[in-house]
């Protein structure tokens, strides 16, 4: 039976409507494929999922994952755990993404960066990367673990060297900080003396030369403020 012209028009309208709907749906589907950054509300879940990625590398080497703790700090929710085998541990901390990664052997430890640099593979490493996907950081770390035979199956000699170097660098930094702080104490004492003498230019100069000006007391800050005003009046 040949459809009437009116029936033909009705069929055409239905087909046109379906095409428009299909194009609209297609556009919506394309839009939904755009990457979105989803805040991590349960760092523990993300850490456990990430541990499964790392297990592909670490389980064959005898390491087992042990979840340690979850909680909430000043920076938000966090979770941490570690892969353990005898006296070796790979410490992992997660907040909105994988953060601290630290290698332990016995009572020595080194950061991921220190260890990769000591191994001479820093230019080959992938972690930390720049992906907004939390899982990608674990894939990157899994790649880097492939460069760390020394830790996974070797004598960990390079790790011990990295740990010793990191400790030495930290001690040196602490010593420099202490020297600077002690130097500041002397300058602050001179600052007070110069203020009592009315040598306001010297007070300002001493204040500007401090390495740790935030350590000044409220009275010292007031002295500097007065000295600046007095100095500006003189000039």
Residue frames as a rotation matrix with the C-alpha (Angstrom) as fourth column:
UNK 1
0.580 0.815 0.000 0.00
0.815 -0.580 0.000 0.00
0.000 0.000 -1.000 0.00
UNK 2
-0.326 -0.703 0.632 1.49
0.671 -0.643 -0.370 3.39
0.666 0.303 0.681 -1.04
UNK 3
-0.305 0.208 -0.929 1.43
0.855 -0.370 -0.364 5.90
-0.419 -0.906 -0.065 1.85
UNK 4
0.703 0.596 0.388 -0.48
0.694 -0.695 -0.190 9.14
0.156 0.403 -0.902 1.35
UNK 5
0.037 -0.688 0.724 1.35
0.306 -0.682 -0.664 12.42
0.951 0.246 0.186 1.10
UNK 6
0.504 0.219 0.836 0.22
-0.640 -0.555 0.531 13.35
0.580 -0.802 -0.140 4.64
UNK 7
0.986 -0.147 0.076 1.53
0.065 0.767 0.638 10.05
-0.152 -0.624 0.766 5.99
UNK 8
0.415 -0.876 0.245 4.82
0.751 0.178 -0.636 10.60
0.513 0.448 0.732 4.18
UNK 9
0.129 -0.320 0.939 5.23
-0.229 -0.930 -0.286 14.01
0.965 -0.178 -0.193 5.81
UNK 10
0.811 0.241 0.533 4.58
-0.563 0.074 0.823 12.46
0.159 -0.968 0.196 9.24
UNK 11
0.835 -0.550 -0.016 7.25
0.548 0.829 0.113 9.82
-0.048 -0.103 0.993 8.66
UNK 12
0.185 -0.788 0.587 9.71
0.526 -0.425 -0.737 12.51
0.830 0.445 0.336 7.50
UNK 13
0.392 0.014 0.920 9.09
-0.573 -0.779 0.256 14.58
0.720 -0.627 -0.297 10.64
UNK 14
0.972 0.002 0.234 9.74
-0.190 0.592 0.783 11.53
-0.137 -0.806 0.576 12.82
UNK 15
0.576 -0.805 0.142 12.99
0.794 0.510 -0.331 10.72
0.194 0.303 0.933 11.03
UNK 16
0.141 -0.506 0.851 14.14
0.136 -0.842 -0.523 14.35
0.981 0.189 -0.049 11.23
UNK 17
0.669 0.191 0.718 13.40
-0.634 -0.356 0.686 14.45
0.387 -0.915 -0.117 14.94
UNK 18
0.939 -0.342 0.045 15.41
0.278 0.827 0.489 11.28
-0.204 -0.447 0.871 15.51
UNK 19
0.315 -0.864 0.392 18.40
0.741 -0.034 -0.671 12.70
0.593 0.502 0.630 13.63
UNK 20
0.223 -0.186 0.957 18.31
-0.346 -0.933 -0.101 15.88
0.912 -0.308 -0.272 15.68
UNK 21
0.876 0.162 0.455 18.06
-0.482 0.245 0.841 13.81
0.025 -0.956 0.293 18.87
UNK 22
0.791 -0.612 0.008 20.93
0.611 0.789 -0.057 11.59
0.029 0.050 0.998 17.76
UNK 23
0.121 -0.766 0.631 23.13
0.402 -0.544 -0.737 14.61
0.908 0.343 0.242 17.05
UNK 24
0.406 0.109 0.908 22.24
-0.646 -0.669 0.369 16.09
0.647 -0.735 -0.201 20.43
UNK 25
0.976 -0.030 0.214 22.99
-0.132 0.702 0.700 12.82
-0.171 -0.711 0.682 22.23
UNK 26
0.567 -0.811 0.143 26.22
0.730 0.415 -0.544 12.46
0.382 0.413 0.827 20.28
UNK 27
0.109 -0.506 0.856 27.31
-0.092 -0.862 -0.498 15.93
0.990 -0.024 -0.141 21.34
UNK 28
0.666 0.206 0.717 26.48
-0.705 -0.138 0.695 15.16
0.242 -0.969 0.053 24.95
UNK 29
0.938 -0.344 0.035 28.47
0.321 0.905 0.278 11.93
-0.127 -0.250 0.960 24.79
UNK 30
0.278 -0.878 0.390 31.45
0.587 -0.166 -0.793 13.75
0.761 0.449 0.469 23.30
UNK 31
0.229 -0.134 0.964 31.27
-0.515 -0.857 0.003 16.35
0.826 -0.497 -0.266 26.08
UNK 32
0.890 0.186 0.416 31.13
-0.456 0.396 0.797 13.66
-0.017 -0.899 0.438 28.74
UNK 33
0.747 -0.659 -0.091 34.40
0.608 0.732 -0.306 12.19
0.268 0.173 0.948 27.43
UNK 34
0.317 -0.658 0.683 36.33
-0.221 -0.752 -0.621 15.32
0.922 0.046 -0.384 28.37
UNK 35
-0.302 -0.493 -0.816 38.62
0.642 0.528 -0.556 14.61
0.705 -0.692 0.157 31.33
UNK 36
0.554 0.471 0.686 37.46
-0.272 -0.677 0.684 15.84
0.787 -0.566 -0.247 34.69
UNK 37
-0.664 -0.747 -0.023 39.40
-0.139 0.154 -0.978 16.15
0.734 -0.647 -0.206 37.93
UNK 38
0.476 0.855 -0.206 37.40
-0.003 0.235 0.972 14.42
0.879 -0.462 0.115 40.64
UNK 39
-0.015 -0.494 0.869 38.37
-0.899 -0.374 -0.229 15.29
0.439 -0.785 -0.438 44.23
UNK 40
-0.374 -0.192 -0.907 39.53
0.102 0.964 -0.246 12.28
0.922 -0.184 -0.341 46.24
UNK 41
0.306 0.593 0.744 37.15
-0.713 -0.375 0.592 11.97
0.630 -0.712 0.308 49.19
UNK 42
0.937 -0.013 0.350 38.56
-0.237 0.710 0.663 8.66
-0.257 -0.704 0.662 50.44
UNK 43
0.226 -0.936 -0.268 42.36
-0.961 -0.170 -0.219 8.69
0.159 0.307 -0.938 50.29
UNK 44
-0.221 -0.294 0.930 42.37
-0.571 0.812 0.120 5.19
-0.790 -0.504 -0.347 51.81
UNK 45
0.642 0.531 0.553 40.47
0.140 0.628 -0.765 3.76
-0.754 0.569 0.329 48.83
UNK 46
0.891 -0.342 -0.299 42.77
-0.423 -0.384 -0.821 5.55
0.166 0.858 -0.487 46.37
UNK 47
-0.029 -0.947 0.319 45.83
-0.989 0.073 0.128 4.28
-0.144 -0.311 -0.939 48.23
UNK 48
-0.039 0.084 0.996 44.57
-0.238 0.967 -0.091 0.70
-0.970 -0.241 -0.017 48.24
UNK 49
0.913 0.366 0.183 43.76
0.108 0.216 -0.970 0.91
-0.394 0.905 0.158 44.52
UNK 50
0.622 -0.747 -0.233 47.23
-0.738 -0.460 -0.494 2.31
0.262 0.479 -0.838 43.88
UNK 51
-0.095 -0.654 0.751 48.83
-0.795 0.504 0.338 -0.45
-0.600 -0.564 -0.567 45.94
UNK 52
0.544 0.370 0.753 47.26
0.105 0.861 -0.498 -2.99
-0.832 0.350 0.430 43.56
UNK 53
0.953 -0.262 -0.155 49.10
-0.227 -0.273 -0.935 -1.32
0.202 0.926 -0.320 40.69
UNK 54
0.182 -0.955 0.234 52.41
-0.963 -0.221 -0.156 -1.51
0.201 -0.197 -0.960 42.54
UNK 55
0.335 0.008 0.942 51.83
-0.523 0.834 0.179 -5.12
-0.784 -0.552 0.284 43.55
UNK 56
0.999 0.036 -0.018 52.51
-0.033 0.496 -0.868 -6.15
-0.023 0.867 0.497 39.96
UNK 57
0.353 -0.934 0.043 56.12
-0.383 -0.187 -0.905 -5.13
0.854 0.303 -0.424 40.56
UNK 58
-0.208 -0.517 0.830 56.52
-0.913 -0.202 -0.355 -5.73
0.351 -0.832 -0.430 44.27
UNK 59
0.655 0.518 0.551 54.71
-0.694 0.701 0.165 -9.01
-0.301 -0.490 0.818 44.99
UNK 60
0.877 -0.351 -0.327 57.09
0.076 0.775 -0.628 -11.06
0.474 0.526 0.706 42.82
UNK 61
-0.101 -0.964 0.246 59.95
-0.180 -0.226 -0.957 -9.56
0.978 -0.141 -0.151 44.86
UNK 62
-0.364 -0.023 -0.931 58.42
0.715 0.634 -0.295 -10.71
0.597 -0.773 -0.214 48.15
UNK 63
-0.988 0.038 0.147 56.96
-0.113 -0.832 -0.543 -7.38
0.102 -0.554 0.826 49.31
UNK 64
-0.299 0.937 -0.182 53.49
0.887 0.343 0.309 -7.27
0.352 -0.069 -0.933 50.90
UNK 65
-0.447 0.187 0.875 51.38
-0.047 -0.981 0.186 -4.18
0.894 0.042 0.447 51.39
UNK 66
-0.369 0.328 -0.870 50.36
0.924 0.230 -0.306 -3.16
0.100 -0.916 -0.388 54.91
UNK 67
0.170 0.500 0.849 47.86
0.269 -0.852 0.448 -0.35
0.948 0.152 -0.279 55.38
UNK 68
-0.680 -0.591 -0.434 48.91
0.585 -0.081 -0.807 1.77
0.441 -0.803 0.401 58.35
UNK 69
-0.485 0.426 -0.764 46.58
0.590 -0.485 -0.645 4.67
-0.645 -0.764 -0.017 59.03
UNK 70
-0.306 0.393 0.867 43.98
0.662 -0.567 0.490 7.12
0.685 0.724 -0.086 57.75
UNK 71
-0.144 0.245 -0.959 42.98
0.871 -0.429 -0.240 10.41
-0.470 -0.870 -0.151 59.34
UNK 72
0.624 0.369 0.689 42.45
0.637 -0.751 -0.174 14.11
0.454 0.547 -0.704 58.87
UNK 73
-0.233 -0.770 -0.594 45.11
0.915 -0.380 0.134 16.77
-0.329 -0.513 0.793 59.28
UNK 74
-0.127 0.127 -0.984 45.45
0.068 -0.988 -0.137 20.46
-0.990 -0.084 0.117 58.52
UNK 75
-0.751 -0.234 -0.618 45.71
-0.564 -0.262 0.784 19.62
-0.345 0.936 0.065 54.80
UNK 76
0.135 0.886 -0.444 42.63
-0.965 0.218 0.143 17.39
0.223 0.409 0.885 54.75
UNK 77
0.840 0.261 0.476 42.08
-0.383 0.906 0.178 13.64
-0.385 -0.332 0.861 54.75
UNK 78
-0.027 -0.896 -0.444 45.11
-0.973 0.125 -0.193 11.40
0.228 0.426 -0.875 54.35
UNK 79
0.942 0.170 0.290 46.12
-0.243 0.941 0.235 7.75
-0.233 -0.291 0.928 54.36
UNK 80
0.105 -0.937 -0.332 49.41
-0.970 -0.023 -0.241 5.93
0.218 0.348 -0.912 54.37
UNK 81
0.904 0.077 0.422 50.81
-0.184 0.958 0.220 2.45
-0.387 -0.276 0.880 54.20
UNK 82
0.060 -0.956 -0.289 53.91
-0.952 -0.142 0.271 0.58
-0.300 0.258 -0.918 53.12
UNK 83
0.781 -0.006 -0.624 55.19
-0.299 0.875 -0.382 -2.42
0.548 0.485 0.682 51.24
UNK 84
0.365 -0.601 0.711 57.30
-0.890 0.001 0.457 -4.54
-0.275 -0.799 -0.534 53.57
UNK 85
0.795 -0.231 -0.562 59.84
0.016 0.932 -0.361 -7.33
0.607 0.278 0.744 53.18
UNK 86
0.235 -0.690 -0.684 62.01
0.924 0.377 -0.063 -8.11
0.301 -0.617 0.727 56.17
UNK 87
-0.090 -0.321 -0.943 64.01
0.719 -0.676 0.162 -4.95
-0.690 -0.663 0.292 56.92
UNK 88
-0.956 -0.223 0.189 62.99
0.289 -0.623 0.727 -3.16
-0.045 0.750 0.660 53.71
UNK 89
-0.049 0.969 -0.243 59.99
0.720 -0.134 -0.681 -0.86
-0.692 -0.208 -0.691 53.40
UNK 90
-0.784 -0.020 0.620 58.50
0.490 -0.634 0.599 1.36
0.381 0.773 0.507 50.71
UNK 91
-0.487 0.562 -0.668 56.54
0.587 -0.355 -0.727 4.06
-0.646 -0.747 -0.158 52.52
UNK 92
-0.673 0.362 0.645 53.62
0.548 -0.342 0.763 5.70
0.497 0.867 0.032 50.67
UNK 93
-0.592 0.513 -0.622 51.48
0.376 -0.506 -0.776 8.68
-0.713 -0.693 0.107 51.69
UNK 94
-0.619 0.477 0.624 48.32
0.658 -0.117 0.744 9.77
0.428 0.871 -0.241 49.88
UNK 95
-0.628 0.530 -0.570 46.16
0.132 -0.650 -0.749 12.89
-0.767 -0.545 0.338 50.27
UNK 96
0.468 0.729 -0.500 44.65
-0.474 -0.270 -0.838 14.24
-0.746 0.629 0.219 47.04
UNK 97
0.735 -0.345 -0.584 47.41
-0.447 0.402 -0.799 12.42
0.510 0.848 0.141 45.18
UNK 98
0.685 -0.596 -0.420 50.41
0.695 0.708 0.129 10.24
0.221 -0.380 0.898 45.90
UNK 99
0.885 -0.343 0.314 52.82
-0.392 -0.913 0.109 12.37
0.249 -0.220 -0.943 47.91
UNK 100
0.134 -0.897 0.422 55.71
-0.960 -0.012 0.280 11.20
-0.246 -0.442 -0.862 50.05
UNK 101
0.920 -0.042 -0.391 57.49
-0.090 0.945 -0.314 8.10
0.383 0.324 0.865 48.77
UNK 102
0.280 -0.834 0.476 60.36
-0.958 -0.275 0.082 6.89
0.062 -0.479 -0.876 50.96
UNK 103
0.493 -0.243 -0.836 62.62
-0.129 0.929 -0.346 3.84
0.861 0.278 0.426 50.80
UNK 104
0.503 -0.295 0.812 63.78
-0.861 -0.094 0.500 2.20
-0.071 -0.951 -0.302 54.04
UNK 105
0.409 -0.401 -0.819 66.44
0.056 0.907 -0.417 -0.40
0.911 0.125 0.394 54.73
UNK 106
-0.301 -0.447 -0.842 67.13
0.861 0.251 -0.442 -1.15
0.409 -0.858 0.310 58.36
UNK 107
0.235 0.342 -0.910 67.28
0.779 -0.626 -0.034 2.16
-0.581 -0.701 -0.413 60.22
UNK 108
-0.739 -0.511 -0.440 68.24
0.115 -0.738 0.664 4.16
-0.664 0.440 0.604 57.13
UNK 109
0.247 0.856 0.454 65.93
0.774 0.107 -0.624 5.80
-0.583 0.505 -0.636 54.61
UNK 110
-0.843 -0.465 -0.272 65.93
0.186 -0.725 0.663 8.12
-0.506 0.508 0.697 51.60
UNK 111
0.082 0.877 -0.473 63.35
-0.376 -0.413 -0.830 10.02
-0.923 0.246 0.296 49.62
UNK 112
0.651 0.237 0.721 62.36
0.511 0.566 -0.647 8.95
-0.561 0.790 0.247 46.12
UNK 113
0.956 -0.292 0.016 64.25
-0.193 -0.672 -0.714 11.87
0.219 0.680 -0.700 44.58
UNK 114
0.314 -0.891 0.327 67.42
-0.880 -0.144 0.452 11.26
-0.356 -0.430 -0.830 46.59
UNK 115
0.111 -0.235 0.966 67.40
-0.049 0.969 0.242 7.58
-0.993 -0.074 0.096 45.70
UNK 116
0.822 0.240 0.517 66.73
0.480 0.198 -0.855 8.07
-0.308 0.950 0.048 41.98
UNK 117
0.825 -0.564 -0.036 69.51
-0.527 -0.746 -0.408 10.65
0.203 0.356 -0.912 41.79
UNK 118
0.111 -0.810 0.575 71.95
-0.773 0.293 0.563 8.38
-0.625 -0.507 -0.594 43.62
UNK 119
0.299 0.081 0.951 71.05
0.315 0.932 -0.179 5.56
-0.901 0.353 0.253 41.21
UNK 120
-0.709 -0.598 -0.374 71.85
-0.084 -0.455 0.887 7.93
-0.700 0.660 0.272 38.33
UNK 121
-0.691 0.527 0.494 68.41
0.719 0.434 0.543 7.47
0.072 0.731 -0.679 36.74
UNK 122
-0.406 0.562 -0.721 66.73
0.300 -0.663 -0.686 10.77
-0.863 -0.494 0.100 37.64
UNK 123
-0.588 0.154 -0.794 66.39
-0.690 -0.608 0.393 11.70
-0.422 0.779 0.464 33.97
UNK 124
-0.830 0.290 -0.476 64.63
-0.130 0.730 0.671 8.36
0.542 0.619 -0.568 33.33
UNK 125
-0.822 0.515 -0.242 62.21
0.451 0.330 -0.829 8.50
-0.347 -0.791 -0.503 36.24
UNK 126
-0.492 0.741 0.458 58.51
0.409 -0.268 0.872 9.31
0.769 0.616 -0.171 35.76
UNK 127
0.605 0.704 -0.373 57.39
0.657 -0.177 0.733 10.03
0.450 -0.688 -0.569 39.32
UNK 128
-0.151 0.955 -0.253 56.46
0.384 -0.179 -0.906 12.64
-0.911 -0.234 -0.340 40.26
UNK 129
-0.638 0.027 0.769 54.69
0.763 -0.107 0.637 13.48
0.099 0.994 0.047 37.02
UNK 130
-0.945 0.283 -0.167 52.03
-0.258 -0.954 -0.153 16.02
-0.202 -0.101 0.974 36.15
UNK 131
-0.618 0.762 -0.195 48.92
0.234 0.415 0.879 13.89
0.750 0.497 -0.435 35.61
UNK 132
-0.492 0.559 0.667 45.70
-0.831 -0.530 -0.169 14.86
0.259 -0.637 0.726 37.40
UNK 133
0.518 0.621 -0.589 44.67
-0.423 0.784 0.454 11.19
0.744 0.014 0.668 37.49
UNK 134
0.432 -0.362 0.826 45.60
-0.876 0.048 0.479 9.79
-0.213 -0.931 -0.297 40.94
UNK 135
0.837 -0.075 0.542 46.15
0.067 0.997 0.035 6.31
-0.543 0.007 0.840 39.49
UNK 136
0.849 -0.519 0.103 48.70
0.077 -0.071 -0.995 7.61
0.524 0.852 -0.021 36.98
UNK 137
0.344 -0.743 0.575 51.11
-0.896 -0.442 -0.034 8.50
0.279 -0.503 -0.818 39.79
UNK 138
0.397 -0.157 0.904 51.17
-0.494 0.794 0.355 4.85
-0.774 -0.587 0.237 40.89
UNK 139
0.921 -0.101 0.377 51.82
0.363 0.574 -0.734 3.71
-0.142 0.813 0.565 37.32
UNK 140
0.645 -0.718 0.259 54.71
-0.365 -0.588 -0.721 6.19
0.671 0.371 -0.642 37.15
UNK 141
0.231 -0.557 0.798 56.12
-0.952 0.041 0.304 4.92
-0.202 -0.829 -0.521 40.44
UNK 142
0.727 0.069 0.683 55.79
-0.036 0.997 -0.062 1.33
-0.686 0.021 0.728 39.24
UNK 143
0.880 -0.451 0.151 57.94
0.171 0.003 -0.985 2.30
0.444 0.893 0.080 36.26
UNK 144
0.361 -0.777 0.516 60.55
-0.755 -0.568 -0.328 3.86
0.548 -0.271 -0.791 38.55
UNK 145
0.506 -0.136 0.852 60.66
-0.651 0.588 0.480 0.77
-0.566 -0.798 0.208 40.75
UNK 146
0.956 -0.153 0.250 61.84
0.277 0.748 -0.603 -1.10
-0.094 0.646 0.758 37.68
UNK 147
0.483 -0.817 0.315 64.97
-0.155 -0.434 -0.888 1.07
0.862 0.380 -0.336 37.89
UNK 148
0.179 -0.331 0.926 65.53
-0.949 -0.306 0.074 0.19
0.259 -0.893 -0.369 41.56
UNK 149
0.514 -0.080 -0.854 66.90
-0.032 0.993 -0.113 -3.37
0.857 0.086 0.508 41.44
UNK 150
-0.577 -0.801 0.159 69.25
-0.110 -0.116 -0.987 -2.30
0.809 -0.587 -0.021 44.22
UNK 151
-0.544 0.461 0.701 66.25
-0.838 -0.263 -0.477 -1.99
-0.035 -0.848 0.529 46.55
UNK 152
0.451 0.868 -0.209 64.06
-0.881 0.471 0.053 -4.78
0.145 0.160 0.976 45.18
UNK 153
0.984 -0.053 -0.169 66.60
0.049 0.998 -0.028 -7.57
0.171 0.019 0.985 44.94
UNK 154
0.242 -0.966 0.089 70.10
0.138 -0.056 -0.989 -6.15
0.960 0.251 0.120 45.39
UNK 155
-0.278 -0.483 -0.830 72.16
0.863 0.254 -0.437 -5.33
0.422 -0.838 0.346 48.49
UNK 156
0.772 0.636 0.017 70.60
0.591 -0.727 0.350 -1.85
0.235 -0.260 -0.936 48.86
UNK 157
-0.128 -0.912 -0.389 74.09
0.941 -0.235 0.242 -0.37
-0.312 -0.335 0.889 48.90
UNK 158
-0.659 -0.069 0.749 73.06
0.486 -0.799 0.354 2.57
0.574 0.597 0.560 46.72
UNK 159
0.433 0.884 0.176 70.05
0.318 -0.332 0.888 3.20
0.843 -0.329 -0.425 48.95
UNK 160
0.554 -0.294 -0.779 72.30
0.817 0.015 0.576 3.29
-0.157 -0.956 0.248 52.02
UNK 161
-0.587 -0.799 0.128 74.58
0.805 -0.560 0.196 5.78
-0.084 0.218 0.972 50.27
UNK 162
-0.335 0.557 0.760 71.60
0.313 -0.694 0.648 7.94
0.888 0.455 0.058 49.32
UNK 163
0.693 0.620 -0.369 70.32
0.509 -0.057 0.859 7.81
0.511 -0.783 -0.355 52.90
UNK 164
0.147 -0.738 -0.659 73.72
0.921 -0.141 0.363 8.80
-0.361 -0.660 0.659 54.33
UNK 165
-0.744 -0.424 0.516 74.08
0.619 -0.728 0.294 11.64
0.251 0.538 0.804 51.83
UNK 166
0.062 0.865 0.499 70.56
0.301 -0.493 0.817 12.90
0.952 0.099 -0.291 52.58
UNK 167
0.705 0.146 -0.694 71.24
0.701 0.007 0.713 12.81
0.109 -0.989 -0.097 56.32
UNK 168
-0.301 -0.913 -0.276 74.50
0.897 -0.369 0.243 14.69
-0.324 -0.174 0.930 55.82
UNK 169
-0.628 0.129 0.768 72.80
0.440 -0.754 0.487 17.33
0.642 0.644 0.417 53.65
UNK 170
0.482 0.875 0.041 70.06
0.386 -0.254 0.887 17.73
0.786 -0.412 -0.461 56.25
UNK 171
0.454 -0.401 -0.796 72.60
0.862 -0.030 0.507 18.09
-0.227 -0.916 0.332 59.05
UNK 172
-0.647 -0.737 0.194 74.50
0.761 -0.609 0.222 20.69
-0.046 0.291 0.956 57.05
UNK 173
-0.271 0.648 0.712 71.30
0.311 -0.641 0.702 22.60
0.911 0.411 -0.028 56.37
UNK 174
0.716 0.540 -0.443 70.37
0.552 -0.049 0.832 22.46
0.427 -0.840 -0.333 60.04
UNK 175
0.012 -0.813 -0.582 73.84
0.932 -0.202 0.301 23.68
-0.363 -0.546 0.755 60.96
UNK 176
-0.746 -0.258 0.614 73.60
0.542 -0.771 0.335 26.57
0.387 0.583 0.715 58.47
UNK 177
0.213 0.918 0.336 70.19
0.311 -0.389 0.867 27.42
0.926 -0.080 -0.368 59.87
UNK 178
0.663 -0.001 -0.749 71.50
0.749 0.029 0.662 27.37
0.021 -1.000 0.020 63.43
UNK 179
-0.443 -0.887 -0.133 74.50
0.869 -0.461 0.182 29.50
-0.223 -0.035 0.974 62.50
UNK 180
-0.567 0.305 0.765 72.20
0.352 -0.751 0.559 31.97
0.745 0.586 0.318 60.80
UNK 181
0.536 0.836 -0.119 69.85
0.421 -0.142 0.896 32.01
0.732 -0.530 -0.428 63.75
UNK 182
0.336 -0.517 -0.788 72.70
0.898 -0.078 0.433 32.58
-0.285 -0.853 0.438 66.21
UNK 183
-0.718 -0.608 0.339 73.99
0.692 -0.676 0.252 35.36
0.076 0.416 0.906 63.96
UNK 184
-0.113 0.789 0.604 70.54
0.306 -0.550 0.777 36.92
0.945 0.272 -0.179 63.97
UNK 185
0.639 0.339 -0.690 70.45
0.734 -0.001 0.679 36.85
0.229 -0.941 -0.249 67.77
UNK 186
-0.279 -0.830 -0.484 73.65
0.869 -0.433 0.242 38.88
-0.410 -0.353 0.841 67.88
UNK 187
-0.786 0.004 0.618 72.30
0.415 -0.738 0.533 41.34
0.458 0.675 0.578 65.33
UNK 188
0.276 0.955 0.108 69.04
0.441 -0.226 0.869 41.70
0.854 -0.193 -0.483 67.26
UNK 189
0.411 -0.235 -0.881 71.02
0.881 -0.145 0.450 42.46
-0.233 -0.961 0.147 70.41
UNK 190
-0.720 -0.694 -0.002 72.98
0.650 -0.675 0.348 45.10
-0.243 0.249 0.937 68.46
UNK 191
-0.377 0.687 0.621 69.67
0.475 -0.432 0.767 46.41
0.795 0.584 -0.163 67.09
UNK 192
0.625 0.635 -0.454 68.37
0.688 -0.175 0.704 47.00
0.368 -0.752 -0.547 70.61
UNK 193
0.014 -0.727 -0.686 71.63
0.840 -0.364 0.403 48.67
-0.543 -0.582 0.606 71.64
UNK 194
-0.831 -0.326 0.451 71.64
0.544 -0.644 0.538 50.98
0.115 0.692 0.712 68.59
UNK 195
0.073 0.932 0.354 68.02
0.562 -0.332 0.757 51.89
0.824 0.144 -0.548 69.27
UNK 196
0.617 0.118 -0.778 68.87
0.777 -0.248 0.579 52.92
-0.124 -0.962 -0.245 72.83
UNK 197
-0.380 -0.861 -0.337 71.72
0.695 -0.507 0.510 55.01
-0.610 -0.040 0.791 71.42
UNK 198
0.387 0.621 -0.682 69.36
-0.047 -0.725 -0.687 56.69
-0.921 0.298 -0.252 68.96
UNK 199
-0.655 -0.651 -0.384 71.28
-0.481 -0.032 0.876 55.33
-0.583 0.758 -0.292 65.96
UNK 200
0.231 0.946 0.228 68.15
-0.375 0.303 -0.876 54.73
-0.898 0.116 0.425 63.93
UNK 201
0.390 -0.156 -0.907 69.88
-0.916 0.036 -0.400 54.23
0.095 0.987 -0.129 60.59
UNK 202
-0.705 -0.701 -0.105 71.85
-0.666 0.706 -0.239 51.34
0.242 -0.098 -0.965 62.05
UNK 203
-0.449 0.629 0.635 68.67
-0.359 0.524 -0.773 49.86
-0.818 -0.575 -0.010 63.53
UNK 204
0.585 0.705 -0.400 67.01
-0.617 0.067 -0.784 49.79
-0.526 0.706 0.475 60.12
UNK 205
0.086 -0.654 -0.752 70.14
-0.913 0.250 -0.322 48.35
0.398 0.714 -0.575 58.44
UNK 206
-0.831 -0.396 0.392 70.46
-0.541 0.740 -0.399 45.60
-0.132 -0.544 -0.829 61.06
UNK 207
-0.064 0.899 0.433 66.77
-0.372 0.381 -0.846 44.70
-0.926 -0.216 0.310 60.71
UNK 208
0.662 0.334 -0.671 67.02
-0.720 0.033 -0.694 44.45
-0.209 0.942 0.262 56.93
UNK 209
-0.209 -0.846 -0.490 70.08
-0.866 0.393 -0.309 42.19
0.454 0.360 -0.815 57.21
UNK 210
-0.265 0.155 0.952 68.35
-0.719 0.626 -0.302 39.58
-0.642 -0.764 -0.054 59.39
UNK 211
-0.899 -0.067 -0.432 68.00
-0.351 0.701 0.621 36.13
0.261 0.710 -0.654 57.86
UNK 212
-0.493 0.751 -0.439 65.01
0.734 0.631 0.253 35.28
0.467 -0.197 -0.862 60.03
UNK 213
-0.849 0.130 0.513 63.13
-0.242 -0.957 -0.158 38.55
0.470 -0.258 0.844 60.62
UNK 214
0.157 0.976 -0.153 59.98
-0.279 0.192 0.941 36.64
0.948 -0.105 0.302 61.60
UNK 215
0.068 -0.206 -0.976 61.82
0.782 0.619 -0.076 35.63
0.620 -0.758 0.203 64.80
UNK 216
-0.772 -0.351 0.530 61.90
0.030 -0.853 -0.521 39.22
0.635 -0.386 0.669 66.08
UNK 217
-0.560 0.580 -0.592 59.91
0.789 0.157 -0.593 39.95
-0.252 -0.799 -0.546 69.21
UNK 218
0.437 0.822 0.365 57.01
0.872 -0.487 0.054 42.41
0.222 0.295 -0.929 69.18
UNK 219
0.705 -0.226 -0.672 59.12
0.245 -0.812 0.529 45.01
-0.666 -0.538 -0.517 71.00
UNK 220
-0.414 -0.906 0.088 61.92
0.344 -0.066 0.937 44.64
-0.843 0.418 0.339 68.43
UNK 221
-0.267 0.421 0.867 59.42
0.956 0.000 0.294 45.10
0.124 0.907 -0.402 65.60
UNK 222
0.787 0.589 -0.185 58.19
0.615 -0.773 0.153 48.24
-0.053 -0.234 -0.971 67.31
UNK 223
0.219 -0.806 -0.550 61.76
0.204 -0.514 0.833 49.52
-0.954 -0.295 0.052 67.62
UNK 224
-0.650 -0.469 0.598 62.33
0.635 0.097 0.767 49.01
-0.418 0.878 0.235 63.89
UNK 225
0.187 0.821 0.539 59.04
0.949 -0.292 0.116 50.73
0.253 0.490 -0.834 63.05
UNK 226
0.827 0.069 -0.558 59.99
0.336 -0.856 0.392 53.75
-0.451 -0.512 -0.731 65.20
UNK 227
-0.138 -0.980 -0.144 63.52
0.283 -0.179 0.942 53.77
-0.949 0.089 0.302 63.78
UNK 228
-0.425 0.040 0.905 62.19
0.904 0.074 0.421 53.89
-0.050 0.996 -0.068 60.21
UNK 229
0.652 0.727 0.214 59.95
0.721 -0.682 0.118 56.84
0.232 0.078 -0.970 61.03
UNK 230
0.673 -0.469 -0.572 62.74
0.154 -0.667 0.729 58.68
-0.723 -0.578 -0.377 62.84
UNK 231
-0.353 -0.869 0.347 65.18
0.515 0.130 0.848 57.93
-0.781 0.478 0.401 60.03
UNK 232
-0.086 0.404 0.911 62.79
0.975 -0.153 0.160 59.22
0.204 0.902 -0.381 57.38
UNK 233
0.887 0.418 -0.197 62.33
0.458 -0.853 0.252 62.45
-0.063 -0.314 -0.947 59.34
UNK 234
0.309 -0.866 -0.393 66.06
0.154 -0.362 0.919 62.98
-0.939 -0.344 0.021 59.51
UNK 235
-0.643 -0.547 0.535 66.45
0.570 0.125 0.812 62.51
-0.512 0.827 0.232 55.77
